[in-house]
Amino acid sequence: MMITDPEGHIVRINREFLVLIGGTEAFWLGHSMDELLTPASRIFSQTHLFPTLHHAKSAREVFLHLRGVGGETVPVMVNAVSKRLETGDHIVWAFFVARERSRFEGELIKARAEAQGLAQRLAASNEQVELQNRQLSELSLSDPLTGLKNRRALELTVQEWQRTASRQSSVSLLMVDVDYFKRINDAHGHPEGDRVLVNFARQLQAGARGSDLVARYGGEEFVLWLPDADAEAAARIAERVHKCARRVRSLAGPVTVSVGLACAVHQTGADFLARLLKRSDEAVYRAKALGRNCTVVSD
């Protein structure tokens, strides 16, 4: 038996398998299973076996040749199934030495029964966890660079607010654009630009209210969703955003931001967020036209 990640890197390997291939489990961890196969079997694995697993999630009775202890070839039949285990997506492999066909068939029948029983037990105990993990994986709500929420998370937050907030509820949205960000990248490289974005994101998150959502909208643009904040309250938060920017240093000099502020009362409709974003984005352009490093309130 062997467990690999979806790309075929070895995660677990049992003693019976080590008898065939030699070495220790510690030695093989992290190695590609390609290293266990003969050249012909390696080509078959890459062109047929793994594509089948990624598409159908399982492969049954596949004939391969392993490199045995001392370099001899060991014929094996392979069953494999993609599974989500506690640490993530994996492939579980069962290898049967095929020198004796009758013995192999008996082992295969037994292994199938054991695998089915294991699958049923895993399904019963992990169904809810698997569902939640699958949903989180599909939605991918975080920006990989800054760790802030992303556009999808913003959309879901707004939808939930529209569903649950009262008709009299107010909300504000801040669009925040880092000034002269291209100069930082051009003069000092993208790693420095990334560092500025990460540090600014940390400052924004640290200064946000518990009810606020701070998201990276794209590039050097950030969005703050501010429920129950009218224009006056949002203006105070915008001032804190400017202070957050002043705490960030770059090799190109002080960091400033242009902020566009848009306010609204509760509304339904799928285009509610799009209209708020458009208003705040237009306000950002006016802030830049006024010399940057300021906040403009949308009409």
N, C-alpha and C positions, 0 to 999 in steps of 0.2 A: 504494500500500500504506500501511496505517496500523495502529498498535498502540495500544489503549486499555486502561485498567484495566476491571474488570467493570462499573463505573458509567458508562463512556463518556468518561472524561477522557483526553485525548490524551497518550501516552507517547512514541511515535515516529511520524514521518511522512516519506515519501521525497520526493525532488525532483520526480518525475513528478506526484505528487498536488498539490504546491505550485503547479505550472504551472496547475492548474485553479482553485485557490482563492485563490492569491496569498499574500503574506507569507512569513515564514521559519519554519523548524521551531522556533527558539527562541521566536518569538512565540506559536505555537499550543500549546506544551507546557503541560499543565495545564488547557487550555480543554475545555469539553464539546463533543463532536461535534455536539450539537444546534445549535451556532452555525454549522455548515457546511450545515445543511439548510434547505429552504424550510419555511414553516409547516405545509403539508399533510404533507410527509415527516417533519417533526419529530413530529407527532401519531402517524403510523403507526409511527415508530421506538419511541416510548414505549409505545404500546398493543399492538404486535404483535412488532416485531423483537427488542427486548431480552427480553421474556418468553419468546419462542421460544428465544433463546440460553441463558437461564438454565435452561430446562427440558431442551432437546434438545442443548445444547452446540454447535449449529451452525445456520446458516441459509444457504440457497443460492438464487441467482438472484432476489434481492429488488430490485424496481425503486424507485429513489428519485430525487429531484432535489436537486442541490447548488446552493449559491449560488456562482457562478463569479466570476472576476476582473471587477470593474466592476459586479457585481450581476446578471449574466445567469444564467439557469437552465441547468444542465447535467444532462441525463438520464444516469443511471448504473445499471448492474446491479451488485449487491453480493453477494459471498460472505463469510461471517464464521464463525469457529470459535473456541471457547473453548479456550485452551491454558495449561498451567502452564509458564511460562518460568523462567529462573534467579532472577528477582526476585519471582516469585509468579504468581498467576492473572491472565491477560490475555485480551483478545479481539484476534485478528488479522483485519484487514479487507482485502479485495481489491476495488477499484473498477474497473469497466470502462465507459468512455464508450460510450453506446448509440446514438450518432447513426448509426452504420453497422452494421447488424445482422450482416452477414456477417463483418466484421472482429471484432466483438465475440465471435461464436461461436468463431472461431479462437483468439482470446486466451483465452477461457474454457477451451477444451480444453487448451491449453498450461498455463494456470495450475493447472488441476486436477491434471495430471500432476506439475507441480512441487510442488504442495502435498502430494500423496500421497507423493512421494519424500522431502520434508522431514519429513513426519510419521513416516515409517518410520525415518528416521535419528535423529530425536529420540527416538522410542520405544525404539530399541535402546540409545542412549547414556544416557538419563535414566530408564529404567524403575525402577531401584532407588531413585534419588533421589526420584522422584515418589511411590513407595510410602511411603518414610519421611516425606516431607513431608505426605502425605495422612494418615498415621497420627497424626503430631504435631498436625495441624490438628484432626482429629476428637476426639482425646483432650483437648486443651487443658488441660495439666497445671499451669498456673501461675495464681496469683491476680493479676488485672490491677492491683490497687492496690499491693500490697506486694511483688510479685515472688516471694513464697514459693510452695511447692507448694500445691495445692488438695485438696479431698476425694477427687477421682478419683485423684490421685497417691498419696495416703495408702492408698487401697484397693488399688491395684496393688502398692505396696511391701509391704503386709501379705501379700497373696497370694503374692508372690515369696518372702517370708520363710517362710511356711508350707510352701512347696514345697521350699525348699533347706535350712532350718535343721534341726539335729539334734533328736531328741525330747527331749533334756535341756536345750535352750536356754531361757533366760529372756528376758523382755521386759517393759518398763515403758512406760506411756503417761501423759503429763502433759496434762491439760486446763487451759489457762491463760485466765482471764477478767480483763480490765482492769476494775478497780474504779471505780464511779461514772462510767462512760464516758458515760452519757446526760447527766450534768451538763456535761461538756465540750462536747458538741454543742449542748445547750440554751443554755448561757451564751455560747459563743464561735463557734458555727456548725460545720457539717460540715467545712469545709476544715481547721479546727484539729483536729477529731477525726481526719480522715484523716492529718494530719501526725503526730499521736501514734502512730497505728497503724503508719505507715511507719517511723518511727524505732525503735519497739519491735521491729518485725520485723527490722530491720537488726541490732539488738543480739542478738536471739535467734539469728539465723543466724550471726553472728560468734562467739558463744559455744558453738555446737553442736559435738559430736564429728563426725568424718568419717563415721561410720556412722549418725548420727542423721538423721531427717527432720523438718524443721520445716514445718508447714503452717498456713495460715489456715483455720480450720474454718467461720467465718462471723461477720459482725459484728465484735465485739471479742473473739472467742474464737479461741485458737490451740491447736494440738495438737503435742506432741513425741513422736515414736515413737522409743523407745530400745532397740534390740536389745542383747542380752547385758548388760542392766542389771538387777540385783536391786533390792529395795526400798531397801537402803542406798545403792547407787550412784545410784539415781533420786532419792533425797532430796537428795543432794549437788548433782545437776543442778538440782533444783527451787530450791535456795538460790541457784544462779547465775542462775536466771530472775528471782528477786526482785531481785538486784543489777542485772540488765539493766533492769528496770523503773525502779529508782532513778536510772539514768543518763538517763532520758527526762524532759524537762520539758514541762509544758503551761501554757497561760495560766490554767488553773483551779487550778494548784498541783502538788504532787508526784504522781507516777503510781505506783500500787501495783497488785498483782495478787493474785487468789485462785487457788490451784492445787489441783487434784485429782489424786491419784497412784493408779494401779492397776497391779498387777503380775500376771504370769501365766507359766506355762511353756508350751512349745510345744503347740498344739492345732490340729487340723484343723477344718474346718467353715466354712461361709460366714458364720455369725453370730459368729465369734470376735471380730472387730473391733467389732461392734455391742455385744457384752457388755462389752468393755473400755471403750468410750466411755460406756456407761451407768453403769458403776461410777465412772469418773473424774468424770463430770458430777455424780453424786450427791455425791461428795466435794467438788466445788467449792461446791455449795449449803451443805454443812456448814461449809466455810471461810468463806463469807459470813455464816452465822449466828453464827460465832465472832468476828465483827468485821472480816472481810476481812484482806488483807495477810498471809496465812499459807498453809501447805500442810497439807492433810488427806489421809491415806493411806486408801484404800478398804479395807473389810473383806475 
